[in-house]
Amino acid sequence: MTGKRNHEGTRIEKHIGRPPADAPTGRNTPARGGLPGLNDNHNSALKRRDKADRSDPSDHIPACPQCGQPASQRLGGKGGFGKPMHIVNLASRRVLVSLAALAVCCPLPASAARRGDAAHKTGVVGTGTHIAKAGVPVLLAAKGKARFPIIVAESASERVRAAAATLAAYLGRLTGADFQVAPGDGATGIALGLPRDFPKLRVADPWTEPSTADLEHYILRTHAAGVYILGASELAVENAVWDFLYRLGHRQYFPGETWEIVPRAEKLTVALDVEEAPDYLSRRIWYGYGLWDYNREAYSDWCRKNRTVGSVALQTGHAYGGLIRALRTEFEAHPEYYALVNGKRNISPQAKLCIGNPELRRLIADYAVRQFDRKPERQSISMDPSDGGGWCECQACRALGSISDRALLLANQTARAVNAKYPGRFVGMYAYNFHSPPPNIRAAPNVVVSVATAFLKGGLTLDEIIEGWSRQGAMLGIREYYSVNTWDRDLPGQSRGANPDYLARTIPAFHRQGARFLSAESGDCWGPNGLGHYLAARFLWNVDEAGKIEALKEDFFRRAFGAAATPMKEFYAQLDGSKPHLVFRDQLARMFRALDNARSLANTTPVRKRLDHLLLYTRYVDLYHRYSIAKGGERQLAFERLIRHAYRMRKTMMVHTKALYRDLVRRDRTVRIPDDAAWQVPEERNPWKSSAPFAQEELAVFLREGLERYQPTNLSVRPVTYCRELVPATPLAPPKTEDAGELGPGRGKQTFYTLAATAGTELRLRITGGLIPHYRDRGNVRVELWKIGGASDTGERETLIRTDRGVPPDGEEHTVTLTLPEPGLYRIDVSDGKDRTRVTWPPGRPMVVRSTVDEPMNSHHGNWMMYFYVPKGTRTLAFHGGEHGEILDSAGRVLFWLNGRQPDFYTVAVPEGEDGAFWRVRYGRGAVRLLNVPPYFARRPEELLLPPEVVEADRR
């Protein structure tokens, strides 16, 4: 990481407001929030130093270049966001302006804002602070004796005193020493509290009256007489305590005592001089389907220790239904407040509202103000629409513009009414579903729009939606999906939370785009997602830690598993969603074997307990697999065994038992839960529930059964890597056939390759989008034409030639004409909103589909037939497939049936004389991935394109 040094030689790991060196620039680059230079705390330090000449520092401060007003010397004030804020570097006398504030005080020209010439993000202050330099070494304890007490002020709050007691207890566990909590002025000892608690110290002046952006700022600083642990708020003090302990080796990887690491040190010396504030103001990883009795406190404890509580409690849930309930009397008296749908007012608990009615908007805004009257400490209120469709069709609503315009209009009016009386409060809403496309109107100050990363409509990419809302001035948040139990069932590698690479890529990327709030749905699924949750918490606090992901993972393996770290790396490799796991049985086999090896190396009780938790999780995966493939009466028995096991292991928090117990039976009509065994029936009256601990003998049986049941896949054929350039297969004399192949419609992204013999070749594709009628609101089909190889402006191998979005998802066939500007290889990507699209190629036009282990063909083509080539000398065909289909040789003989098989690696012996021949897959369903032959399929042998080395070798 490239850093700079401030006036005192301090290494500034990340300047607040400054884009990283690799951030994109240009007109479409969203500018970042915060300040274009040093932060306010360092400016204050300079201010104190400059007082030596007894002159008023403001005499030296130039005016704000935007508005001409004198620049103040600290960030913000009591009003939080939206107040004029100016920063000055007193060393250089250069004004550093928080352009977030200038959105209210002195806005930049739009062109400057678009260019990103200054570090700003409209409406958002700060991007986090992470400053560190070498501190003074301080001995905290030696030989069981504490060298300093923990000092709190006489006026300290109960919450601060509790933080001091926590610190004393953990320092005692770390060192075996007795750390006392005592009153004092903080000059000596471990001073813990708020700046106002220790007025003589004057080391954190800017936070005496912190703004919203300052609320989580804290410092950890050692000095000759002790340590300062000072935060701008009680929450900041708590975060400082846990960061301090983290730097001493404490870890809380997953919830619960088993996953807490408290190392022992006979002698504890610390040297720190750091300042911290989070990059995301709101950092939530929450449980879909909610908490249960056993995990509520454990989850809250993990959030505190990993600093994911957040200074802003942003409310952004679906709100219209709650508004209707809260204002029932008014809605009963005024049915015109409900949305007009098909000529009638939709009077229902989750109806949309008639936002075109000004009286309705006024009613909602007044209601929101009353909520802050009733609870002035609340920070936000949600104005997000209820889920689904049913938007008002009246003339007044249509006149307002798009659905996004309507939703934002109500949020805007509410935000203005609330902030007129309660400045700095937020109104939250999603960019989601029908209101995900960017609006045509500006967002009011303090409206936070959290862009969902799924369930988007309108055909725009996620980046386009984020950029569009940003252009309209919205404060940005992200609504993520790290795990949804109905999607992944807590299986290994199936969720975003189980994909560390995804987390390391997206969390910094969203931040660069201006997001300062992130809320991720997940679950009590620490078996598959625990490492991802932990890493996400680190990245959300400091996005630069995403660049240290390997070090963080290494720290996890070493501290959590000690001597068993190496086999546990293999175990977690099987959970890693960023890597392909194509054979479920192989994945389970390797998980069981890694645990077996780890158990033989584990030499401490805590490590063995952690391995027991993960063995119970792996047993769950085993039982789920057996349930998923069971038929008839066996399926009910397998289902009951699964639910019983999940409930009994629930307190490990490896599996989200509540979601599984409640939901699985609703999705699978072949199984049932007796009334007396329903998820909400208490354990003492529920025959399926037992909290009996698992004996070591049982765990040994689970491990032995897993080792016997699942064997690793060992490929007998080595995969072959081919050149990605393609040439016609015509030198190999492909047979002409009347039995042409058919690929059929696909969903999502379909990729095709073709070859142009001459410049200006026209390619006419007939495309039908929206073949699933109820998904036709997801935008037009996107067609991208890429030139492969040759010269490009960027030096990359692929050049985007054209993008076409002219095909609507209407179920009708449309023609798209693409001009291939020069001879050579081209790729055509056809993408839809999962509403199913058919692409029909002109007869005789070369078209191939690539399908490898890492780049499989679209898996949604149904009942397809395509040809492929088996080179000369091939004795065994190796491929990955499953579900349905037949492999036929060039004579039309069926050599292999995929029907009913699980996805796996398979081989077929090549009959005599069938190498150097064109084979085919018939009645295919799902992807077939070719391993040791050219991984390309075509409708006819004569249309096939192949790697040039294959054609050259086989034409001889």
MIGU-232079 format. One record per residue (C-alpha): x, y, z; residue in one letter. Coordinates in steps of 0.02 Angstrom, whole numbers, padded with zeros to 5 digits, always signed. Last residue first. Example, Ala and Ser with C-alpha at 12.3 -4.5 7.8 and 13.67 -1.06 7.14 Angstrom:
REM MIGU-232079
+00684-00053+00357s +00615-00225+00390a 
REM end
This chain:
REM MIGU-232079
-00070-01714-02071r -00233-01622-02037r -00234-01681-01856d -00084-01583-01792a -00124-01418-01879e -00308-01426-01832v -00267-01460-01650v -00132-01325-01643e -00254-01199-01717p -00381-01216-01576p -00549-01267-01650l -00701-01187-01730l -00848-01299-01775l -00970-01249-01912e -00932-01401-02023e -00967-01518-01876p -01142-01445-01853r -01225-01349-01708r -01058-01315-01625a -00974-01358-01458f -00802-01307-01399y -00691-01371-01258p -00554-01449-01369p -00527-01622-01294v -00455-01666-01123n -00576-01586-01000l -00743-01548-01084l -00877-01472-00973r -01058-01527-01002v -01178-01397-00934a -01359-01432-00893g -01482-01536-00993r -01419-01625-01146g -01536-01727-01255y -01389-01765-01372r -01204-01731-01348v -01100-01753-01505r -00944-01828-01581w -00836-01772-01727f -00688-01885-01762a -00498-01887-01749g -00519-02027-01624d -00664-02144-01663e -00560-02272-01760g -00555-02396-01617e -00678-02346-01482p -00638-02201-01364v -00663-02257-01184a -00779-02138-01092v -00736-02045-00932t -00838-01955-00800y -00812-01813-00678f -00965-01778-00572d -01133-01691-00566p -01253-01824-00500q -01323-01945-00628r -01507-01959-00671g -01477-01976-00858n -01295-01948-00902l -01290-02094-01023w -01128-02145-01106f -01071-02227-01268l -01225-02200-01375v -01174-02252-01552r -01206-02121-01687g -01056-02172-01793a -00965-02011-01746s -00977-02054-01561d -01127-02017-01452l -01131-01949-01273i -01308-01946-01203e -01399-01823-01092g -01469-01786-00918h -01425-01728-00742e -01236-01737-00740g -01079-01673-00819g -00890-01661-00811h -00785-01729-00953f -00646-01850-00995a -00637-01942-01162l -00513-02087-01161t -00397-02147-01298r -00366-01982-01387t -00233-02010-01520g -00320-01904-01650k -00425-01765-01578p -00605-01787-01517v -00710-01644-01589y -00876-01574-01526f -01056-01572-01589y -01212-01500-01505m -01385-01559-01449m -01490-01471-01316w -01633-01529-01207n -01637-01374-01097g -01509-01235-01096h -01500-01170-00917h -01319-01215-00877s -01240-01083-00989n -01076-01158-01046m -00941-01185-00916p -00790-01073-00894e -00682-01146-00754d -00709-01330-00792v -00723-01293-00977t -00867-01257-01096s -00846-01141-01247r -00993-01119-01365v -00961-01112-01551v -01040-01021-01698m -00985-01026-01879p -01126-00954-01989r -01199-01091-02098g -01378-01055-02050p -01405-00887-01962p -01398-00897-01772w -01552-00902-01661t -01532-00835-01484v -01673-00880-01363r -01684-00783-01199t -01743-00830-01025r -01805-00704-00894d -01642-00718-00794k -01622-00529-00811g -01541-00549-00982d -01367-00562-01055s -01305-00605-01231v -01115-00603-01246d -01044-00615-01422i -00859-00656-01442r -00763-00621-01601y -00616-00702-01693l -00537-00627-01847g -00565-00520-01999p -00610-00338-01972e -00763-00232-01929p -00884-00370-01878l -01050-00280-01904t -01189-00338-01787l -01370-00343-01840t -01498-00380-01705v -01663-00452-01763t -01812-00466-01646h -01922-00615-01601e -02065-00584-01482e -02076-00642-01300g -02082-00461-01241d -01914-00443-01154p -01864-00296-01263p -01720-00312-01387v -01635-00144-01418g -01498-00152-01289r -01349-00165-01407d -01168-00145-01353t -01029-00128-01481r -00844-00158-01511i -00781-00207-01338l -00598-00254-01358t -00521-00414-01290e -00335-00453-01279r -00295-00295-01184e -00173-00163-01244g -00296-00025-01199t -00322+00050-01371d -00329-00120-01451s -00229-00215-01582a -00270-00395-01623g -00348-00526-01511g -00532-00559-01480i -00654-00426-01539k -00804-00413-01422w -00987-00386-01469l -01107-00359-01323e -01294-00394-01328v -01401-00340-01179r -01581-00401-01176v -01700-00268-01114n -01750-00245-00934g -01802-00350-00787r -01990-00320-00798d -02019-00470-00909r -01996-00593-00765y -02180-00646-00757h -02177-00692-00941p -02031-00816-00938i -01981-00809-01122l -01934-00628-01095g -01813-00610-01239g -01817-00675-01417t -01662-00643-01522i -01635-00669-01707r -01452-00634-01741l -01391-00556-01903r -01200-00552-01920l -01132-00434-02051e -00953-00453-02111t -00870-00283-02129g -00694-00350-02143a -00677-00526-02210t -00667-00704-02143a -00758-00664-01980a -00756-00800-01847l -00885-00834-01713t -00889-00863-01525y -01041-00873-01412f -01076-00829-01231t -01245-00838-01142q -01270-00737-00983k -01427-00751-00878g -01548-00882-00937r -01534-00992-01091g -01645-01037-01239p -01611-01184-01354g -01444-01256-01408l -01496-01348-01564e -01392-01467-01667g -01414-01505-01850a -01451-01682-01907d -01435-01650-02094e -01250-01684-02083t -01095-01631-02178k -00943-01723-02118p -00794-01623-02053p -00646-01634-02174a -00511-01592-02045l -00456-01440-02147p -00635-01372-02118t -00614-01355-01927a -00611-01166-01942p -00486-01072-01831v -00488-01023-01648l -00367-00931-01533e -00388-00987-01353r -00239-01104-01357c -00278-01267-01270y -00257-01333-01094t -00277-01520-01070v -00349-01605-00915p -00255-01763-00859r -00358-01921-00864v -00374-02038-00714s -00449-01898-00612l -00451-01939-00427n -00615-01896-00343t -00603-01908-00156p -00707-02044-00072q -00864-02014+00030y -00959-02147+00128r -00812-02224+00221e -00733-02062+00281l -00903-01992+00324g -00952-02145+00423e -00789-02138+00521r -00810-01954+00560l -00990-01970+00617f -00945-02123+00722v -00802-02029+00806a -00921-01887+00845l -01040-02010+00926e -00902-02081+01035e -00849-01906+01085q -01023-01880+01156a -01137-01750+01079f -01227-01648+01208p -01413-01680+01234a -01512-01529+01176s -01652-01631+01100s -01796-01581+00989k -01891-01697+00872w -02011-01762+01006p -02066-01585+01053n -02154-01559+01220r -02000-01521+01328e -01916-01441+01177e -02046-01307+01156p -02158-01310+01000v -02103-01166+00884q -02015-01277+00757w -02160-01397+00738a -02137-01569+00819a -02311-01583+00898d -02391-01539+00732d -02296-01674+00640p -02168-01609+00515i -02194-01656+00334r -02099-01713+00179v -02142-01726-00006t -02204-01546-00012r -02026-01479-00003d -02018-01289+00002r -02126-01265+00158r -02038-01409+00246v -01871-01320+00223l -01931-01156+00298d -01956-01164+00485r -01826-01295+00534y -01697-01229+00410l -01719-01048+00461a -01711-01086+00647k -01564-01203+00625t -01448-01076+00545h -01300-01195+00547v -01130-01178+00634m -01205-01087+00782m -01129-01220+00898t -01289-01197+00998k -01391-01273+00854r -01309-01444+00862m -01465-01533+00927r -01578-01434+00812y -01477-01473+00655a -01467-01658+00701h -01654-01675+00729r -01691-01580+00568i -01576-01692+00464l -01639-01856+00538r -01818-01800+00504e -01777-01760+00324f -01687-01925+00296a -01837-02020+00364l -01956-01921+00253q -01844-01950+00101r -01830-02137+00133e -02018-02152+00110g -02006-02103-00072g -01838-02040-00137k -01675-01983-00056a -01555-01873-00155i -01578-01713-00055s -01593-01804+00112y -01424-01889+00091r -01345-01725+00044h -01423-01639+00194y -01360-01776+00308l -01181-01758+00244d -01189-01568+00257v -01250-01586+00437y -01108-01708+00473r -00989-01575+00407t -01064-01451+00530y -01046-01573+00673l -00865-01598+00621l -00842-01410+00619l -00902-01394+00797h -00793-01540+00852d -00643-01457+00769l -00674-01302+00872r -00684-01405+01030k -00520-01493+00986r -00435-01325+00963v -00496-01265+01133p -00437-01428+01217t -00259-01416+01153t -00149-01533+01051n -00243-01549+00887a -00134-01649+00767l -00237-01809+00752s -00397-01706+00750r -00329-01603+00605a -00297-01757+00499n -00474-01822+00525d -00544-01649+00497l -00452-01635+00331a -00515-01808+00283r -00696-01764+00320f -00686-01603+00220m -00597-01690+00076r -00732-01822+00062a -00868-01690+00073l -00797-01595-00075q -00772-01756-00173d -00954-01802-00143r -01010-01631-00201f -00916-01641-00364v -00895-01475-00453l -00819-01370-00317h -00758-01216-00410p -00657-01093-00304k -00722-00923-00247s -00851-01012-00139g -00719-01068-00015d -00790-01204+00096l -00678-01340+00022q -00526-01226+00041a -00580-01211+00223y -00544-01395+00252f -00378-01385+00159e -00325-01238+00268k -00383-01344+00415m -00258-01478+00366p -00116-01352+00384t -00176-01264+00543a -00184-01421+00651a -00033-01370+00757a -00124-01209+00806g -00306-01216+00751f -00386-01048+00792a -00227-00944+00807r -00133-01014+00658r -00282-01036+00542f -00354-00864+00580f -00187-00774+00566d -00159-00857+00397e -00330-00796+00342k -00289-00619+00395l -00120-00627+00307a -00204-00689+00148e -00334-00552+00155i -00211-00410+00174k -00272-00310+00025g -00448-00321+00095a -00374-00235+00248e -00374-00074+00147d -00563-00067+00165v -00545-00027+00349n -00699-00052+00459w -00798-00142+00326l -00646-00246+00279f -00620-00313+00456r -00804-00356+00478a -00806-00438+00306a -00659-00548+00357l -00751-00611+00511y -00911-00644+00415h -00814-00734+00279g -00724-00845+00404l -00890-00889+00483g -00984-00922+00321n -00987-01112+00299p -00993-01163+00483g -01040-00992+00550w -01216-01007+00482c -01323-00907+00604d -01382-00811+00453g -01346-00683+00318s -01424-00521+00258e -01292-00388+00234a -01317-00205+00275s -01185-00084+00214l -01176+00104+00239f -01043+00224+00174r -01060+00188-00012a -00971+00314-00123g -00916+00214-00275q -00746+00187-00195r -00837+00111-00046h -00932-00008-00157f -00766-00064-00232a -00683-00086-00061p -00824-00203-00003i -00840-00287-00173t -00669-00362-00206r -00617-00425-00035a -00793-00491-00005l -00798-00582-00172y -00626-00656-00142d -00681-00717+00030p -00825-00817-00045n -00923-00904+00094a -01021-00746+00130g -01069-00743-00052r -01156-00910-00033s -01138-01088-00097q -00961-01132-00043g -01014-01262+00084p -01200-01289+00112l -01289-01172+00232d -01458-01204+00148r -01395-01101-00001d -01545-01013-00076w -01680-01033+00057t -01549-00996+00189n -01504-00827+00114v -01321-00792+00145s -01206-00643+00114y -01347-00548+00029y -01306-00363+00023e -01404-00200+00035r -01274-00067-00002i -01282+00114+00055g -01265+00277-00036l -01307+00455+00010m -01409+00511-00138a -01353+00659-00242g -01440+00617-00405q -01275+00566-00484r -01253+00440-00344s -01418+00358-00387w -01359+00333-00566g -01185+00274-00516e -01256+00139-00403i -01380+00083-00536i -01247+00079-00671e -01131-00021-00558d -01268-00147-00522l -01299-00169-00708t -01453-00096-00787l -01593-00203-00862g -01737-00112-00778g -01757-00221-00625k -01647-00273-00481l -01685-00418-00365f -01503-00434-00309a -01362-00320-00252t -01483-00200-00169a -01436-00017-00173v -01457+00068-00005s -01521+00245-00031v -01488+00361+00115v -01591+00521+00113v -01494+00643+00222n -01501+00788+00099p -01642+00770-00028a -01618+00655-00176a -01625+00737-00346r -01755+00688-00475i -01747+00576-00628n -01728+00419-00525p -01601+00277-00541p -01676+00105-00578p -01705+00003-00417s -01883+00060-00380h -01969-00090-00459f -01856-00213-00367n -01731-00124-00256y -01645+00042-00230a -01681+00037-00045y -01743+00172+00073m -01680+00263+00226g -01722+00433+00297v -01584+00504+00405f -01573+00627+00549r -01443+00767+00545g -01559+00908+00592p -01713+00864+00696y -01847+00996+00669k -01818+01046+00488a -01728+00881+00468n -01888+00781+00491v -01992+00883+00368a -01854+00883+00237r -01825+00697+00256a -02011+00657+00240t -02027+00760+00082q -01875+00675+00008n -01931+00498+00056a -02101+00529-00025l -02019+00597-00183l -01893+00453-00184l -02030+00322-00196a -02118+00419-00333r -01960+00451-00435d -01911+00267-00421s -02082+00220-00488i -02049+00333-00636s -02129+00503-00662g -02239+00607-00549l -02374+00622-00682a -02410+00436-00667r -02450+00464-00483c -02574+00602-00520a -02656+00503-00660q -02691+00352-00552c -02598+00189-00582e -02530+00161-00407c -02399+00028-00390w -02455-00152-00362g -02285-00236-00371g -02178-00327-00243g -02112-00275-00073d -02178-00129+00028s -02096+00037-00011p -01945+00104+00083d -01977+00256+00191m -01871+00202+00338s -01834+00309+00489i -01668+00367+00558s -01561+00421+00705q -01672+00390+00855r -01624+00491+01007e -01778+00603+00994p -01897+00457+01029k -02075+00520+01036r -02038+00680+00945d -01934+00579+00821f -02084+00469+00785q -02193+00624+00777r -02085+00691+00635v -02115+00531+00538a -02304+00546+00560y -02299+00724+00495d -02205+00665+00340a -02330+00523+00311i -02482+00637+00327l -02403+00768+00213r -02369+00638+00080r -02547+00573+00091l -02616+00750+00079e -02510+00780-00076p -02591+00632-00166n -02471+00578-00304g -02396+00457-00179i -02550+00346-00189c -02476+00212-00077l -02427+00032-00110k -02522-00102-00018a -02449-00214+00116q -02600-00226+00233p -02726-00219+00091s -02846-00091+00018i -02794-00088-00165n -02904+00055-00227r -02990-00004-00384k -02971+00038-00570g -02846-00099-00606n -02735-00039-00463v -02761+00127-00375l -02638+00137-00231a -02708+00174-00058y -02726+00353+00005y -02892+00365-00088e -02963+00251+00046p -02968+00403+00159h -03062+00372+00321a -02994+00195+00338e -02821+00261+00295f -02830+00395+00429e -02887+00272+00562t -02755+00143+00514r -02610+00264+00527l -02490+00147+00617a -02549-00004+00517r -02537+00085+00350i -02366+00154+00394l -02306-00018+00444g -02361-00089+00276g -02271+00052+00186y -02106+00021+00275a -02001-00112+00190h -01839-00104+00291g -01711+00036+00284t -01680+00097+00462q -01500+00154+00484l -01431+00139+00659a -01281+00253+00631v -01128+00233+00740s -01098+00054+00689g -01118-00110+00786v -00993-00203+00676t -00841-00171+00785r -00781-00353+00792n -00797-00368+00982k -00966-00282+00984r -01037-00385+00841c -00975-00547+00918w -01058-00504+01084d -01221-00464+00996s -01216-00635+00910y -01178-00726+01073a -01315-00629+01161e -01450-00679+01037r -01387-00853+00997n -01474-00972+01116y -01651-00900+01117d -01667-00881+00930w -01616-00741+00811l -01701-00691+00651g -01763-00776+00492y -01625-00680+00399g -01487-00649+00523y -01386-00489+00515w -01217-00428+00456i -01225-00240+00482r -01088-00111+00459r -01156+00067+00464s -01033+00212+00458l -00924+00120+00331y -00741+00172+00322d -00726+00163+00510p -00626+00281+00620a -00454+00252+00694e -00306+00347+00761e -00148+00257+00808v +00004+00284+00916d +00046+00117+00992l +00189+00032+01084a +00139-00115+01195v +00233-00224+01318t +00158-00377+01401l +00268-00496+01499k +00206-00667+01551e +00091-00667+01400a -00064-00776+01382r -00172-00783+01225p -00360-00751+01230v -00440-00825+01073i -00630-00835+01068e -00708-00967+00956w -00763-01088+01092t -00834-00948+01200e -00969-00906+01076g -00986-00810+00914p -00855-00835+00777f -00680-00763+00761y -00671-00672+00927q -00486-00632+00931r -00369-00563+01064h -00187-00546+01012g -00131-00383+01094l -00180-00283+00941r -00352-00361+00955y -00359-00304+01137l -00330-00123+01085f -00458-00142+00945d -00584-00210+01070w -00555-00066+01191v -00559+00063+01052a -00726-00004+00990n -00796+00016+01165e -00729+00194+01176v -00801+00234+01004a -00971+00171+01062l -00962+00284+01214e -00923+00429+01099s -00773+00524+01029a -00654+00393+01095g -00501+00391+01206l -00386+00249+01251i -00232+00345+01309y -00093+00237+01380v +00032+00251+01522g +00161+00368+01597a +00292+00369+01460a +00163+00375+01322h +00057+00249+01229t -00079+00306+01112r -00240+00221+01055l -00353+00351+00977i -00538+00348+00937y -00661+00406+00805h -00828+00317+00806e -00942+00468+00825l -00843+00583+00712d -00954+00578+00557a -01108+00610+00662t -01025+00764+00731s -00928+00756+00892p -00939+00888+01029e -00778+00857+01125t -00717+00758+00976w -00604+00889+00900p -00508+00906+01064d -00438+00730+01068a -00268+00747+01150v -00315+00890+01265r -00259+00795+01419l -00326+00920+01546k -00507+00895+01494p -00506+00709+01539f -00688+00652+01542d -00731+00779+01408r -00618+00686+01287p -00716+00524+01315l -00654+00374+01413g -00506+00266+01458l -00343+00327+01530a -00225+00181+01557i -00114+00250+01695g -00046+00425+01716t -00111+00594+01658a -00287+00521+01648g -00367+00637+01776d -00406+00498+01898g -00528+00369+01961p -00478+00185+01976a -00506+00022+01885v -00383-00109+01946q -00287-00231+01836f -00247-00392+01927d -00114-00486+01829a -00129-00657+01745g -00066-00577+01586t -00197-00602+01449l -00338-00650+01567r -00304-00498+01676g -00296-00386+01524l -00465-00460+01478y -00544-00421+01646a -00472-00246+01656a -00532-00205+01480l -00707-00267+01520t -00710-00164+01681a -00656-00010+01583a -00792-00041+01454a -00919-00055+01596a -00857+00109+01666r -00883+00188+01495v -01060+00123+01488r -01096+00180+01665e -01044+00355+01618s -00881+00434+01676a -00897+00587+01789s -00766+00529+01913e -00654+00499+01764a -00590+00327+01721v -00413+00262+01742i -00360+00083+01713i -00219+00045+01835p -00039+00030+01778f +00106-00090+01803r -00002-00245+01826a +00088-00389+01910k +00082-00572+01854g +00265-00583+01810k +00258-00428+01701a +00118-00308+01654a +00084-00155+01549l +00262-00112+01495l +00253+00039+01381v +00347+00065+01218p +00319+00241+01150v +00223+00234+00988g +00278+00211+00808a +00155+00284+00687k -00022+00243+00635a -00166+00328+00548i -00324+00240+00490h -00467+00363+00466t -00632+00327+00382g -00717+00394+00228t -00776+00559+00293g -00934+00660+00268v -01068+00603+00148v -01197+00720+00073g -01116+00737-00096t -00961+00633-00108k -00798+00727-00109h -00616+00710-00146a -00581+00844-00273a -00552+00822-00460d -00684+00683-00460g -00726+00730-00637r -00913+00723-00602r -00901+00842-00455a -00796+00962-00555a -00922+00961-00696s -01066+00987-00576a -00990+01148-00512p -00949+01128-00330l -01079+01169-00200p -01050+01304-00069c -01134+01278+00098c -01258+01136+00075v -01167+01023-00047a -01015+01112+00021l -01027+01000+00172a -00982+00850+00070a -00848+00957-00011l -00748+00954+00149s -00623+01090+00107v -00439+01089+00144l -00379+01267+00157v -00192+01283+00141r -00098+01377+00277r +00046+01255+00244s +00071+01200+00423a -00103+01255+00475l -00186+01132+00359n -00361+01204+00357v -00527+01115+00362i -00698+01184+00321h -00869+01121+00372m -01037+01197+00332p -01169+01086+00414k -01257+00950+00312g -01207+00800+00414f -01187+00816+00602g -01270+00963+00686g -01156+00965+00836k -01009+01023+00738g -00917+00975+00583g -00734+00952+00561l -00619+01067+00652r -00518+01220+00609q -00647+01336+00535s -00623+01414+00365a -00665+01597+00349p -00806+01625+00223q -00767+01662+00041g -00893+01535-00026c -00794+01417-00137q -00612+01460-00100p -00648+01456+00088c -00557+01603+00161a -00378+01598+00219p -00330+01548+00396i -00185+01644+00470h -00285+01756+00585d -00388+01604+00632s -00237+01539+00725p -00259+01678+00855d -00085+01726+00911s -00003+01663+01069r +00155+01616+00971d +00154+01445+01055a -00025+01420+00999k +00044+01347+00837d +00073+01179+00919r -00108+01169+00976r -00168+01210+00801k -00052+01081+00729l -00132+00949+00837a -00302+01013+00784s -00256+00991+00601n -00203+00815+00642h -00374+00783+00719n -00465+00862+00573d -00397+00745+00442n -00258+00783+00321l -00296+00801+00137g -00437+00802+00011p -00571+00781+00142l -00721+00668+00152g -00821+00577+00024g -00763+00492-00133r -00798+00544-00311a -00901+00430-00420p -00799+00395-00577t -00903+00419-00734n -00815+00576-00792r -00642+00507-00767g -00543+00411-00640t -00534+00231-00584p -00457+00195-00414a -00288+00109-00420d -00196+00243-00321a -00328+00245-00187p -00454+00387-00187p -00418+00523-00058r -00564+00569+00056g -00485+00513+00216i -00303+00485+00185h -00262+00302+00206k -00111+00227+00291e -00050+00396+00345i +00127+00368+00401r +00167+00500+00529t +00321+00602+00485g +00261+00750+00588e +00199+00853+00440h +00109+00706+00363n +00185+00560+00272r +00110+00473+00123k +00057+00294+00095g +00068+00170-00046t +00000+00000+00000m 
REM end
